[in-house]
């Protein structure tokens, strides 16, 4: 099943944080900053903003030397950029003070920072550190419920259900696969069921019309 999804998403852009890892932006700090930028922002926008920021400053020490206004100017195409600029600056300063500039690979520690919830902390820890964590966004939540693999109402409930059922070796991979799968194939409206490579495994829960 997962191999079929992997093949199906090959023509489409990778999820932004996984693409950043491929480009060499793979530290826990870089991944966490990238996830903050992605909140309420399309991947194609947040990816460009992250690269633009990291080309100027890519670690806590160099980002701490910028003021919030300078960071904001580099990320001003993402949603809530002014707030995110302050959060990123303050996070860099705190990491310098508390961890000598080296953010631990610990999702619980990451969630102490303003603007960081379980989704971002888990994804950053998973991608950067290989920590077995599941990150549930709108795509993971919708697709796994549509399959009938889980039956939940919120992403938080989906996270708990997947932790109970999904094999641990798939925890990081589920986000890499289902973000592009949910954006381009198993879409929110009119999913491409007739050409879906995993239709045999899908209960099509809530699907009233499809392509």
Secondary structure, DSSP 8 states (H G I E B T S, - for coil): -HHHHHHHHTTS---HHHHHHHTT--SHHHHHHHHHHHTTS-HHHHHHHHHHHHHH--SHHHHHHS-HHHHHHHSTTSTTHHHHHHHHHHHHHHHHHHHTT---S-HHHHTTSTT--HHHHHHHHHHHH--------HHHHHHHHHHTS---SSHHHHHHHHHHHS-GGGTTHHHHHHHHHHHHTS-SSSB-GGG-TTGGG---TT---B-
